[in-house]
């Protein structure tokens, strides 16, 4: 059976439609959250003196420390001179202006973040909404997520028409698109809550840990397509759904679930353009996608389990057993 044997109707459905019935319940919608996105690149690229750089750093202490790592420099003048060079670089200024134009008022990102932060506060009442900022670093850093700060390097996410693109393989470049930006940041944020058994780094453990992370993002971004969350194209997602039984059979037949060889685990969990062990057209990171489906089945069968309980659960064997995950091979 060809891996890519899939009905066009399924492709079109999964690739283009948004999730239905994704409105937030009233009890979550009422939670007060107001996100302000501070567009630092707008002021930064008007700088033309060391004094203005120092003023910028003084006005943005959290950004200066966490994103620019100011305290790591032996002397402030090194960072100041570096930033002045960036701010007055014509090529970088052109990239910044393109990014500013591309992202406009960022109403969609603001809405996505407000929704996500409301859901997080519902499940984790102590959650403090971080400062949200954007910046153009000359493709130096794409994202920073901490308890107090979230920074989007928007020059990474301009897309295929950008003046300059990240130095990355083509299959990774395809994920550096605007719709993927907020889900990628929230995937990083999930690390704060996602507990794992670091004494067992088996394939199944890594699969379910990744699956919990994707489940976190799908929960806090209920209107976001699965393809955007995991970074597959609509075609790739349709293919893996159609061939789910075949993919699962590969893991079982090759006795991979409890494999602990890091090299072998990385083949199915880490970044790769494809998974030729299954099919030359199968996308990479298939183990993480399967882990997501296992976690979904577990949560469907255990509706009383809350998101915090799932994220805190390190018993991946229990999650797998209670999911009763066993897709049929077509």
N, C-alpha and C positions, 0 to 999 in steps of 0.2 A: 504494500500500500504506500503510495506517495505521501510524504509528510505534508506536502502542500495541497493535498486533496481536500478542498473545503468549498462550501457553497458560497457563491458571490453574495447572496443575501445576508449570510452571517458576517462576511467581511464588512459590507456596508453598514450593517447594524452596529457592530462593535467599534468600527472606526469612526463613525460620525455622530452617533446619538449620545446625548448626555443622559445621566441617570435620572430616572423618573421618580417622583415622590421623594425628592431629596430636601424638601423644606424642613427647617429645624422645628422641633416641638416648641410650643409656646414657652415652656419652662426654661428652655435654653435660649430661645430668641430674646427673652426679657432680660437676660444677664447683661449688665451695662459694660460694654467694651467699645472704646473709641481708639482706632489706630491712626496715628499720624506718621506718614512716611516722610522723613527728612531727606531731601534731595541734596546731599552734600556736594555732588559734582557741579551743581549750578554755580555755587559761590567759589568753589575751589579753582575753577578754570578762569576766574577773573583775577586771581592772585598774580602779582608781578614783583614782589619784593620779599625779602627774608622777614621783615616785620609783619607782613600780612600772613605769612606761613605760621609764625609764632602765635599770632592772634587766632588763627584757625585752630591750632592745636589746643590753645587755652580754652576756646569755646566748646571744644569737643573732647573732653578728657577721657570719656569712656571709649570712644572710637579710637583716640590716639593710643590708648593703652592696649586695647584688645585687638583691634584690626591692624594698626600700624606698629604695634609692639614697641612703643616709644621707650620703655624702660630697658629694653634689650640693647640699646645703642650706648656705646661708651661715652658719647658726648652728643648733646642735642643738635649741634651744628651739622652733624652727619645726616640726620633725618631731615632737618630743615633744608639743607642744600639739595638733598634727593627730591624732596617734595617740590621745591621751587623749580627744579629741572623738569619734573613732570608737568607742573601747572603751566609752564611756558613752552612746552614742546608742541609745535604746530600739528604734528601728526596725531598726537594723543588728544589734543584739543578737538581735532576733526572727528575722532572716534567718540569723544564725549558729546559733541553736539549731535552726532548721529544717534547716540543712545538716548539723549534727552528727547529728541524728536520721536524716536521709536516708542518710548514708554509713556509719553504724554503726561496725563494727570494721574495715571496708575490707579484709576478707580476700581478696576477689576481686581488688582492685587490687594488693595485696601479692603474690598469686600471679602475676598478669600481669607485674608488674615483675621478679620473681625469674626467671621464665622468660625474659623478654626480655634481662635482664642476663647470664644464663648463656649464651645464644646469642651475644650480643655479645662476651663474654669468650672464647668458643671461637674466634671469627673474629679478634678483636682482643685478644690476651692482655694487652696493656698497659692495657686499659680499666679505669678505676677507678670503682667503683660510687659514684654521687653521693649526697649527703644528700638524703632525700626528705621534704618537708614539705607540709602543707596550711595554708590560711589563708582567711579571709573578709575581703576588702578593700572590701566595699561595691560590688562589680562594677567594681573599679578595674583589675584585671589577671587574665586567665584562666590563663595558664601562664607559667612561666619555666623554661628549660632551659639549663644551662651544664655545663661539664666537672665541676664540683664540687657543683652544686645543682640539684634539680628541685622546683619549687613548683607545687602545684595550687590554683588559686583555686576552691574547691569550690562557692562561691556561684553561679558561672556554670553549674554542671552539675547543679543540683537538678532541673531539668526544668520541664515546663509548669505544675506546681502550685506553683512557687516564689512567695513573697510579692512578690518583685521579680525582674524578668528583665533580661538585658542589653539595651542599646539597640542592637538589630540588626534587619535585615530578617528576615521570617518564615522565609525559606528557609535563612538562617544559624542562626536560633534553633533550628531542628529538629536541628542538629548539636550544640547545647549540651545534651546528654543524658549521663548517667553512663557508658553503654557506650563513648561516643566519646572519653572523657577521656584514658585512657592511650594509645590509638593516636595521638591528636593530639600528645601529648607526645613520643612516640617518632618521629613524623614530623619534629618539630623537631630531635630528637637526630640524625636522619639527616644533617642539614646538615653535621655535623662530618666525615662520611666521604664525602659525595656531591660529587665533583669535577665541574666543568663547564667548558666552553670559553666563557669570557665574551667572547671576540672574535667569536663567532657566536651571535647571539640570535635565530636563525630559529625558525619555528614548530616544526620537527622537533627542533631542539636543546632547546627548552623542553619539548616533549612528553616526550622521552626522559629529560631531567633529572628531571621530575616522576615519570615511570614508575619510575626507579631508586629514588626516595624511597619510593614505595608498595611496591616490591618489598622494600626493606629492612624495612619494617614487617611485611609478610606473612611474612618470614623469621623475624623475632625474636618474632612473635606468631602462631605457626602455627595456633592454634585460633580465631582471630578471623575472622568473616565479612568478605568483601570489602566489603560494604555499610557496615560499621562503619569500616573503614580509610579509605575514600574519602568517607564521609559522605553516601552516597545512601540513599534508602529501599530496602526490598526490591523494591518495585514498579519504582522507577527502574532498579535494577540489572538486573532481569529484562528490562526494556524495552531497555536499551542492549545487552545480550547478544543479544537476539533481532534487533535492528536493526544489529548490528555491521557487516555488509557495506554497508548503506546509509550509515552514518556515515562509513566509510572512503571510500566512493565520493565523498562530498561533498568530502573533503579532496583527493582526486585530481582530480576534475572541476573544482574551483575553483583548482587549482594552488597550494594553500596550504602545502605542506610546507616550501618554502624561502622563504616570505614573511617579510620582516623588518620590515614596518611595525608598530611597537609597538602601535598602536591595534587593528590587525587581529589580531595575536597575542594580545592581551589578551582579545579576544572569546571565544577558545576555551580560554585557559589561566586567565584571571582569574575572580573571583567574579561570577556572574550568576545570576539565578533560573532562567533557561532559555537554550536556544540556538535561537532562532527561525529562524536561517538554515537549520537542518536540519529542525526541527519545533517547533511551539509548546509541545509537551509534553516535549521533550528537555531534560534537566537541564543546568545550567551546568558549566563545567570539563571539557567532553567531550574536549578535547585531552589533558588529563592522564590521563583514563581510557584513551584510545587509546594513549598513551605507555606506560602500564602493561602493556597487552596486547602491545605490541612487545617490551618488555623481557622479559616472560614467555616469549615465543616464542624470543627470543635465548637465554635461559638453558636452555630445554628442548632446543634444538639444540646447545648447547655445555655439556654437563654437567660438563666439567672446569674450567669457569670458576668461581672461588670468589666469595663475596659481596664480599670486599675488592677483588678484581680488577675486578669489575663496578663497584663504587662509585668506584674510582680511574680508570676508563676515561672519557676525555673525547671519544673518537672516536665521536660519535653516528651518523655516516654508516655506519661499520663495523657498529655494533650493529644499525642498521636493515637494512642489506644482508644481514647474516648471520641475521637473524631470519626472513627470507623471509615476512614478515607480509603477507598478502593475503586477508582474509576475503571470502567470496563474498556478493554482493548477492542477497537473497531477492526 
